[in-house]
Amino acid sequence: MCQNHLSPKYFQKNKGVACFVRNYSYVCDMNSEQEKNSRKFDPTKSELEILQVLWEHGPSTVRFVNDKLNEQKDVNYTSTLKLMQIMVDKEILKRDESQMKHVYIVVEEEQKTKNHLLNKFVDTMYKGSSSSLVMQILGNNTPSKEDIKAIKDLLNKLDKE
């Protein structure tokens, strides 16, 4: 972090440096704000599991989310609660405190989050080439006839645009 380790006497003698340090601190504050903002759009694997429940079932209590997560694996209630509180701090979720039981609501719509994560994945793993991703997927798995038809329909639609 940006901390000042110079004495006040140093600043009195070197006013130009004090200005530089002030600007430097401002730049560091801007960078930490940018990190915080980019971090809120990059949910962890556990946060994505919570988001999946909320996207499927809508605004829910921690108990409901925890029960749904426990259908897949053993998850402690307090862990779910803490993670959802962190997600509120990261502005991934918001909390409705108007009732006795707090209800958690996803801030970003599902498609926007998935688009962001997919774009980040394609940029990172395939150097931005969506065709490389598609070729990898089709090469790894044998698509069904329905999948092939859907892909052809999408390609025809894109070709007409």
DOVEX-143744 format. One record per residue (C-alpha): x, y, z. Coordinates in steps of 0.25 Angstrom, whole numbers. Layout:
<rs>
<r><east>X</east><north>Y</north><up>Z</up></r>
...
</rs>
This chain:
<rs>
<r><east>0</east><north>0</north><up>0</up></r>
<r><east>4</east><north>14</north><up>-1</up></r>
<r><east>9</east><north>19</north><up>12</up></r>
<r><east>17</east><north>31</north><up>15</up></r>
<r><east>30</east><north>28</north><up>23</up></r>
<r><east>36</east><north>42</north><up>22</up></r>
<r><east>36</east><north>51</north><up>34</up></r>
<r><east>28</east><north>64</north><up>34</up></r>
<r><east>41</east><north>72</north><up>34</up></r>
<r><east>45</east><north>66</north><up>21</up></r>
<r><east>33</east><north>71</north><up>14</up></r>
<r><east>35</east><north>85</north><up>20</up></r>
<r><east>49</east><north>86</north><up>13</up></r>
<r><east>45</east><north>79</north><up>0</up></r>
<r><east>31</east><north>84</north><up>-4</up></r>
<r><east>32</east><north>78</north><up>-18</up></r>
<r><east>34</east><north>64</north><up>-12</up></r>
<r><east>22</east><north>66</north><up>-3</up></r>
<r><east>14</east><north>69</north><up>-16</up></r>
<r><east>19</east><north>57</north><up>-23</up></r>
<r><east>16</east><north>48</north><up>-11</up></r>
<r><east>2</east><north>53</north><up>-10</up></r>
<r><east>0</east><north>50</north><up>-25</up></r>
<r><east>7</east><north>37</north><up>-23</up></r>
<r><east>-3</east><north>34</north><up>-12</up></r>
<r><east>-15</east><north>38</north><up>-21</up></r>
<r><east>-10</east><north>29</north><up>-32</up></r>
<r><east>-9</east><north>17</north><up>-22</up></r>
<r><east>-23</east><north>20</north><up>-17</up></r>
<r><east>-28</east><north>20</north><up>-31</up></r>
<r><east>-21</east><north>7</north><up>-34</up></r>
<r><east>-27</east><north>0</north><up>-22</up></r>
<r><east>-41</east><north>5</north><up>-26</up></r>
<r><east>-39</east><north>-1</north><up>-40</up></r>
<r><east>-35</east><north>-14</north><up>-33</up></r>
<r><east>-47</east><north>-14</north><up>-24</up></r>
<r><east>-56</east><north>-11</north><up>-36</up></r>
<r><east>-50</east><north>-21</north><up>-45</up></r>
<r><east>-50</east><north>-31</north><up>-34</up></r>
<r><east>-65</east><north>-30</north><up>-32</up></r>
<r><east>-68</east><north>-36</north><up>-46</up></r>
<r><east>-59</east><north>-48</north><up>-44</up></r>
<r><east>-66</east><north>-57</north><up>-34</up></r>
<r><east>-59</east><north>-69</north><up>-29</up></r>
<r><east>-63</east><north>-83</north><up>-31</up></r>
<r><east>-71</east><north>-84</north><up>-18</up></r>
<r><east>-77</east><north>-70</north><up>-21</up></r>
<r><east>-81</east><north>-75</north><up>-35</up></r>
<r><east>-88</east><north>-87</north><up>-28</up></r>
<r><east>-96</east><north>-77</north><up>-20</up></r>
<r><east>-99</east><north>-69</north><up>-32</up></r>
<r><east>-105</east><north>-81</north><up>-39</up></r>
<r><east>-115</east><north>-84</north><up>-28</up></r>
<r><east>-119</east><north>-69</north><up>-28</up></r>
<r><east>-120</east><north>-68</north><up>-43</up></r>
<r><east>-129</east><north>-81</north><up>-43</up></r>
<r><east>-138</east><north>-78</north><up>-31</up></r>
<r><east>-137</east><north>-63</north><up>-30</up></r>
<r><east>-135</east><north>-55</north><up>-17</up></r>
<r><east>-133</east><north>-64</north><up>-6</up></r>
<r><east>-129</east><north>-65</north><up>9</up></r>
<r><east>-116</east><north>-71</north><up>13</up></r>
<r><east>-123</east><north>-83</north><up>19</up></r>
<r><east>-129</east><north>-86</north><up>5</up></r>
<r><east>-116</east><north>-84</north><up>-3</up></r>
<r><east>-109</east><north>-93</north><up>7</up></r>
<r><east>-119</east><north>-104</north><up>6</up></r>
<r><east>-118</east><north>-104</north><up>-9</up></r>
<r><east>-103</east><north>-105</north><up>-8</up></r>
<r><east>-104</east><north>-116</north><up>2</up></r>
<r><east>-112</east><north>-124</north><up>-9</up></r>
<r><east>-99</east><north>-125</north><up>-17</up></r>
<r><east>-88</east><north>-125</north><up>-6</up></r>
<r><east>-87</east><north>-123</north><up>9</up></r>
<r><east>-86</east><north>-108</north><up>12</up></r>
<r><east>-86</east><north>-101</north><up>26</up></r>
<r><east>-97</east><north>-91</north><up>28</up></r>
<r><east>-87</east><north>-81</north><up>34</up></r>
<r><east>-78</east><north>-82</north><up>22</up></r>
<r><east>-89</east><north>-79</north><up>13</up></r>
<r><east>-93</east><north>-67</north><up>21</up></r>
<r><east>-79</east><north>-62</north><up>22</up></r>
<r><east>-77</east><north>-63</north><up>7</up></r>
<r><east>-90</east><north>-56</north><up>4</up></r>
<r><east>-86</east><north>-45</north><up>13</up></r>
<r><east>-73</east><north>-44</north><up>5</up></r>
<r><east>-81</east><north>-44</north><up>-8</up></r>
<r><east>-89</east><north>-32</north><up>-3</up></r>
<r><east>-76</east><north>-25</north><up>1</up></r>
<r><east>-71</east><north>-28</north><up>-13</up></r>
<r><east>-85</east><north>-23</north><up>-19</up></r>
<r><east>-88</east><north>-36</north><up>-25</up></r>
<r><east>-100</east><north>-37</north><up>-17</up></r>
<r><east>-109</east><north>-27</north><up>-9</up></r>
<r><east>-116</east><north>-30</north><up>4</up></r>
<r><east>-131</east><north>-27</north><up>6</up></r>
<r><east>-131</east><north>-24</north><up>21</up></r>
<r><east>-146</east><north>-20</north><up>22</up></r>
<r><east>-151</east><north>-34</north><up>27</up></r>
<r><east>-146</east><north>-42</north><up>39</up></r>
<r><east>-139</east><north>-52</north><up>30</up></r>
<r><east>-130</east><north>-44</north><up>20</up></r>
<r><east>-132</east><north>-47</north><up>6</up></r>
<r><east>-120</east><north>-47</north><up>-4</up></r>
<r><east>-121</east><north>-42</north><up>-18</up></r>
<r><east>-111</east><north>-43</north><up>-30</up></r>
<r><east>-107</east><north>-29</north><up>-34</up></r>
<r><east>-103</east><north>-33</north><up>-49</up></r>
<r><east>-112</east><north>-40</north><up>-58</up></r>
<r><east>-107</east><north>-55</north><up>-61</up></r>
<r><east>-104</east><north>-53</north><up>-76</up></r>
<r><east>-95</east><north>-40</north><up>-73</up></r>
<r><east>-87</east><north>-48</north><up>-63</up></r>
<r><east>-86</east><north>-60</north><up>-72</up></r>
<r><east>-82</east><north>-51</north><up>-83</up></r>
<r><east>-71</east><north>-44</north><up>-75</up></r>
<r><east>-65</east><north>-58</north><up>-70</up></r>
<r><east>-66</east><north>-64</north><up>-84</up></r>
<r><east>-59</east><north>-52</north><up>-90</up></r>
<r><east>-48</east><north>-52</north><up>-79</up></r>
<r><east>-46</east><north>-67</north><up>-81</up></r>
<r><east>-45</east><north>-66</north><up>-97</up></r>
<r><east>-35</east><north>-55</north><up>-95</up></r>
<r><east>-27</east><north>-62</north><up>-85</up></r>
<r><east>-27</east><north>-76</north><up>-91</up></r>
<r><east>-29</east><north>-74</north><up>-106</up></r>
<r><east>-23</east><north>-60</north><up>-108</up></r>
<r><east>-37</east><north>-55</north><up>-111</up></r>
<r><east>-40</east><north>-65</north><up>-122</up></r>
<r><east>-54</east><north>-70</north><up>-120</up></r>
<r><east>-52</east><north>-79</north><up>-133</up></r>
<r><east>-40</east><north>-86</north><up>-125</up></r>
<r><east>-50</east><north>-88</north><up>-113</up></r>
<r><east>-61</east><north>-94</north><up>-122</up></r>
<r><east>-51</east><north>-103</north><up>-130</up></r>
<r><east>-45</east><north>-108</north><up>-116</up></r>
<r><east>-59</east><north>-111</north><up>-111</up></r>
<r><east>-64</east><north>-118</north><up>-124</up></r>
<r><east>-51</east><north>-126</north><up>-124</up></r>
<r><east>-52</east><north>-131</north><up>-110</up></r>
<r><east>-67</east><north>-135</north><up>-110</up></r>
<r><east>-76</east><north>-141</north><up>-121</up></r>
<r><east>-87</east><north>-131</north><up>-122</up></r>
<r><east>-101</east><north>-137</north><up>-123</up></r>
<r><east>-110</east><north>-135</north><up>-136</up></r>
<r><east>-118</east><north>-124</north><up>-129</up></r>
<r><east>-105</east><north>-117</north><up>-125</up></r>
<r><east>-100</east><north>-117</north><up>-139</up></r>
<r><east>-113</east><north>-112</north><up>-144</up></r>
<r><east>-113</east><north>-101</north><up>-134</up></r>
<r><east>-98</east><north>-97</north><up>-137</up></r>
<r><east>-102</east><north>-97</north><up>-152</up></r>
<r><east>-114</east><north>-88</north><up>-149</up></r>
<r><east>-106</east><north>-79</north><up>-141</up></r>
<r><east>-95</east><north>-78</north><up>-152</up></r>
<r><east>-106</east><north>-75</north><up>-163</up></r>
<r><east>-112</east><north>-64</north><up>-154</up></r>
<r><east>-98</east><north>-58</north><up>-152</up></r>
<r><east>-95</east><north>-59</north><up>-167</up></r>
<r><east>-107</east><north>-51</north><up>-171</up></r>
<r><east>-104</east><north>-40</north><up>-161</up></r>
</rs>
